Amino acid sequence: MSEAEAETQSSPVEVPDIDKYVTGSSSGDLPTGTQQVVAKLLVSNSIAGSVIGKAGANIEQLQRSSGARVQLSRAGEFYPGTSDRVLLLSGSLHAVLTAIFLILEKISRDASASVAANGAKRTVKKPEEPGQAQVKLALSRRLCGLLIGHKGQTVRDFIVDSGSTIRVQSLSELTPSDPERTITVSGARDQVLRAVALILNTLSMHEGYASYMETTLQLATNQGVVLPPRAASSKNVLANVRTQLTLYLSDDDVGAILGKKGQNLVEVQQSSRVTIKISDRSKMDPTTNEREVSISGTYSAVKLAEAMIAEKLSVARSQARSRDGGASEDA
């Protein structure tokens, strides 16, 4: 270990006043910052290793210093569609923000130590500019809609308030069965922490957040990994294991699934032997205009129903494009 690395690792981390990042109030008479929250972070394998430390020493220290519970997906278990591992932080808002600060500080120190160790021998590309930070969160689609707000007003307010850059994953990047969207927050460290505080504080006041938090933590405990809730996809899963898959579809797509007088829906349910429940229009997410289509049954039955639905949607969309094209030509 070089002198630069030793000095970086041994010097204590001074935690700032986390309360300065927190605004708003929690439900009931709890003071701001004590409301319970969960943050699902996506981190690279190298950052995950830095968080864990030798024999898990760093992760234990992180929990003691922050008061948050820290859970990390196992090596080789990545968030779907990425090479990132999942880092789950839970506890009071104050504790979770403290943990995020300490993680960002560790990343910054490790980067500085790496540059110092290499010295002038070769050019080293820093992962980020000095003082800059980035946090990537995974969140359920419905709660993501809450953060976006009507015509994007809520997320714009967060950007103005914090000074950070906030990017919400586009729906076009998702499949109907993806239950979560990612939110990437970038900027100076203080800006990022402020934005994350605004996000988590807003979520904590939503009536459906407690249920989401409970489900997320239960999955992490039972499965040993922190992956999004979705129908099991392992090749080793027995065909008769009960499972559920939720699709997020536009109102037009739901119409294609229902068919005339519900005939398509009846056909899919009878052919695949599943139960399909479609959320009412009144519960449609106003920010995405999506409805939830829940498919329940055995694993093999759910996969069959999903394939049948995909086929019906493909036909309906193709017919819609043909109609639109014909109208344009006539005009």
N, C-alpha and C positions, 0 to 999 in steps of 0.2 A: 504493500500500500504506500503511495506517495505521501509526502508531507502535506500536500494540498488536500488530498482525499481524507487523511487523518484529521486535519483541522476542521474540514467541513462536517465530518461525521460526529466529531466530539463536541463541537460548540453547541450550546443549548439553543432551542428554538423559542423565541419570545412570541407568545400568542397575543395578538392585539385584542382590543375590546370588541368582541364579536357582536355585542348588542348594537353597535353602530350600523351594522348591515341589516338589522331586523326592523321592519315596520309593520303597521297593522296590528290587529288584535285577534286573539284566538277566541273560539266560542266559549261561552260560560264566563267564569271569573278568573280564568288562568291568566297570569301576566304574559305579555308578549315574549316569545322565545321558548316557552315551556311546552307548547303544543307538540304532540307526538307526530313525527313525520318519517317517511322512508324515501331514500334517494337511491335509484338504481343507476350507477355510473358504468359506462363502457370505457375500459382502459386497455392499452396495448399490453402485450405479454411482458415487455421490458419494465413498464410501469408497475404491473402486477408483481413482478419479482422484487422491485424496489419497495413496494408496500409490505410484502411478506417479510423480507429480510431472512437472514440465516436462521434456520430452524423456527421460523415464525416469530422471531424476536421483535421485529418492527411492527407487526400487526398487533401484537400484545401491547406494545408501548403506545400505539395509536389509540387503542381502546381505553387504556388507562388515562392518557392525557386528554382525550376528548370527552369521554363518558358515553360515546356512541358504540353501538354494536357493529362490528365489521365482519362481513362474510364475503368470501371470494369464490367464484366458480373454480373447479379443479383445472389443473393444467391439461390442455388439450380440449377443454370444453368451452367453445366460443359462442358468442351471441350469434343467432342465425344470420347468415349472409355477410358476416364480418370475420375478422381475425382478432377481435377484441374479446377479452374476458369480462365478466360481470362482477362489479364490486358493489355490494349492497350495504348501505349505511342506514341505521335506524336508531331512533332515540328522540330526544327533544330537538327542536329546531336549532337551539343553541349548540347542542352537542354535535349534531350533524354538520353544521357550518364550521365548527372548530375542526372536525375531522377533515373536511374538505380543504380548509386552510393548511393544515399540517401536511396533507398529501401534496398540495401544490408547492409548498415550501420544500418538501423532500425532492420533488421532481426538479425544481430550480437548483437546489444544492448539488444534486447528482450531475446535472448538466454542467454546472460550473466546475465541479471537480474533474469531470471528463476533459473539459477544455484545458484546465490547468495541467492535468497529467500529460496531455499530448504536447503542450507547450508550443514552441515554434517549429517543431519537427515536421509537422504537416498541417494543412488547413483542415479544421474541423467545422462541419456545418452544424450550427446550433439548432435544436428542434424548435426553438421559438426565440423571439427577441427578448432582451432583458426586461423583466417586470411583466411580461405578457403571459397569459394563461389561457387554458381552454378546458371546459368541462362538457362532457357529452352525457346526456341523460336519456333513459328509455322510459316511456310513459304510455299508459293505455290511450288508445285513440280517442275515447270519449273525454278523458281528462285533458288531453291535448287540445281538444276543441275549446274547453273552458279557458285555457291559457291564451289561445288565439283571440278569442272574443269576437264580438259582432264586427264583421268586415275587418278583422285583424287589429281592432283598436286596443285590446288589452296588451298584446305583445308589443305593439308600438309604444304604449305607455311605459312598459318595462324597459325598452331600449332607451327611451329618452331619460327616464329616471336614473338608470344605472350607467349609461354611457357605453354599454357593451354592445356587441353584435350578437343577435339571437337568430338562429336559423332553425326553423321547424321543418322536419322532413316532409317533402311533398307527397300527397296521396298518390301521385303518378308513379312514385318509386316503390309503392307497396302492392302486394297481392291482396285480394279480398280476405284471405285467411290470416294475414299479419295482424296480430292483436295490439301491437304497439307502434309508436312513432318515436323517432329520436329528436332531441332538442340539443343543439350545439351552441354553447355560450362561449364567446371569445372576447378578449380585451385585457386591460390591465387587471392584475389580480383583485384589487379592491372592487373594480367594476364587475368582474365575474361573480365574486362572492355576494355583492349586492343583488345582482340579477337572480342568482340561485335562491337567495333569501326571499325575494319577491315571489318567485315561482312557487316555492314550497309553502310559504305563508298563505298564498292564495288558494293552493290546493287543500291545505289543512282546514279551510273554512267551508269546503264543499261538502254537501251532505253525503255524497257517495264515496268520499275519500277514505273514511274509516274502514269500509268494507274492502276497498282496493288494497289498503295497507295490510289488513289482516290476511287477505288471500296471498299477497306477495310474500309475506313473511312465512306463512304456512307452507307454501311451495318450496321456499328456500330450506326450511327445516326438514320437510318430508323427503324431498328429492336430492338434497345435498348439492343442488346446483340452483342457479338463479336465472332460469330461462323463462321466456314469456309463456303464459298458459295457453296451450294449444293442443290439438289432438295429437296423441302419441304417434311418433313416426319411425320408431326403431323397427328394424327388420325382425328383431327377435320378439316383438310384442305378439302375444297370442291373438288369434283372430277373434276370439270371443270375449276379449277384455272390453268392458264398458268404457266409453270415452265420449267426449263432446267437442265439437268444433264450432267456433263462431265465425261467421263471415260478415264483413261490413260492405254493404252494397247500396248503390244509389236507388232511389225510389223507382226509377225506370227498370232497373235490373230486377228489383223485387217483383214488379209487374210481370216480367218475363218468366220468373219462377212460378208465380201463381197461375198464370195462363187464364184462359177464358173460364170464368166461374170456378176458378181454383183447380182446374183439371190437371195442369202440369204438376202442381204441388201434390195432389193425390197420387198421381202416377209415380213420382219419385219416392214418396213415402211407402207406397205399397210394393214397389219393385225392389227397393233396398232394405225395407223393414227398419226404417228409422223414424224418429219423431222429429218434426221440424217446427220450430216456433219462430215467428217473425214479429219483431217489435212493431207497435202501433205507430202510425204516422205522427201522432201527438208527441211521441217520445223520440222523434228523429233528431239527430244532432244538427242544430241550426247552422253550425259553422262548416259542416261538411255535407249536409243533406244526405247522410247515410243512415240506413236502418240495420239492425242486427238480425242475422238469420242464424239461429242456433240449431245444430244438428246433433241429436243424441242417439246412441245405439252401440252396437259392437264396433270394434275398430274396423273390421272389414266392411261392415255395412255403411259406416260413416264415409269411408273412402269411396265406396261405390256411389253413394248419394252425392258426394262432392264432384265426382267425375260427371254424373248425369246433369248436375246443375251447371257445371262448366260448359257442357255441350249445348244446353238450352240457351245459356247466355251468349255463346258464340254465334248461334243461329240468329238470335234476336238482334244482336249488334250488327251482324252482316246485313240483315234485312233493313235495319234502320239506316245504314250507310247507303244502301241501294235506293231507298226512298229519298234520302237527302240529295243524292247525286242526280236522280231523275228530276227532282223539283228544280235543281239548278239549271239543268239542260233545257227544261221547258221554258224557264224564265229567260 
